[in-house]
Amino acid sequence: MKKIDDSKIYLITAVTTLAVAVILAVVAYYSILSVEPKVEQLLSAKDNISTNYKKAYLILRDPQVFAGYSYFDAEGVSVKNSLAFFDKRVYNGEEIDTNRKAYLELLLERRKKGSVLTRNTMVFFLVLSLAFWAVFVQERRSSRR
């Protein structure tokens, strides 16, 4: 009886998990290297504070993949309250003063946590991909015998 060659399954799984890892890496490192430093720069501005805080909020309004504001957790309640407050301020064209900086920093911290979670998930899929590549190579070697 002929032995079944599972190497195609391992190859497809290895490539798929590697693709997921690459996509997650792009998302995580775009946030870590581009978005978060820009928001920190806007929040540390000394002049034109209200305008810079509004820009920072508009960037933070679009959450990081794993830091979505619709997810229910303990921090999510305070984040949702902050979103409602800032949405109203931005919509009505009201000023955002330095007293509200802590709430913007809360949103930034949520985004940073999402970036770290995305990066960790990427590492998980990368390790999984490496395991499937190893199994693929082992299967190819054993099927040649």
N, C-alpha and C positions, 0 to 999 in steps of 0.2 A: 504494500500500500504506500502511495506517495505521501510524503510529509507536506503539510500545508505551509506555504510561504507567507508569513505574516509581516514581512518586511515593508510591504506597501502601507499597511495600516500604521506601523511605527513611523515610517517616513512622513506620511500625511499628518499625523499627530504632532510630530516634532516640528514640522514646518508651521503648522497652525499655531502651536503654542509660542513659537519664536516670533511669528507675526504679531500675536497679541502682546508679547513682551515689548516689541519695538514700538507699537502704537502707544502703549502705556508709557514708555520711556519718553516719547516725544511730548505727550501731554504733561507728564510730571515735570520734565525739565524746562519746558516752555514756561510753565507757571513759576518754577523755582528761579530760573535765570532771567526771565523777562518781566513777567507780570508783578511778582511780589516786590522786587527792588524798585520798580516804577511807583508802586503804591506807597512804599516806605518813603521814597523821595517826596512824593506829593504830601504825605502826612507830616514830614519834617520841615516843610516850607515855612519860612518866617514872614513872608509877605504874600498878599493875595490869598489869604488863608481860606476864605469861604469858597473861592473858585477852585482852589487846589483840593479842598475836601470834597467838593461836589464831583470833581473828576475822579478822585480816588473812590468815592462811593459808586459811581457809575461803572468803574472797572470791577469793583467788588460785588456789584449787583448780579453779575454773571458768575455763578459759583464754579468752583473747581469740580471735576467729575465726581470724585468721591466725597465732596463736602457740600453736597446739595442742600439747599435750605428747606426742601420739602421732606427730608428725612426726620423722623421723630426721635429725638434723644434729649437729654437734659439740657444741652447747650442750644438745641434747636429752638426752644421757646424764647430765650432771650434774643437770639438772632432774628427770629420772625418779628419780634416787637421792634427791634432796631430797624429792620427793613421797612416796616409800616411807617415808622417815624420819618425815616429819611426819604422814602417815596413821597410822602406828603410835603416835606420841605422842598425837595427838588421840583415837584410838580407845581407848587405854588410860587416858586422862585424865591423862597426865603433864604436867609443867610444860615450858614452852618458855622458855629463858633467853636473855639478851642475847648469849650466844656463838653462837646460831643465827640472829641477825638477818641476817647476811650471806647466808644461804641464802634467807631470805624476800625480801631485796633482789634476789637473783638471779631469783626468780620474778617479782617486780615489773618488773625490767628486761626480762624476756622478754615480759611483757604490754605494756610500753611499745613495744617493737619491733613487736609485732603491731599495735598501734594505729597506729603510723606507716605500716606496710605497708598497713593497711586504708585509711588516709587517702590514701596515694599511689595505691592502686588506684581509689579513688573519683575522684580527679583524672583518672586515665587514662580512666575511663568517661565522665566529664563532657566531656572534650575529644573523645572519640569521638562522643558525642551531639551536640555542637556541630558537628562535621564532617558528621554525617548530616543535621542541620537545614539546614546550608548547601547540601548537595547536594539536599535536598528542595525548598528554595526555588528553587534554580537549575533543577531539573527542572520545577517548576510554571511558571516564567517561560518556559522554552523550549517547553513544550507548548502554551502560549497563542498562540504565533506561528503 
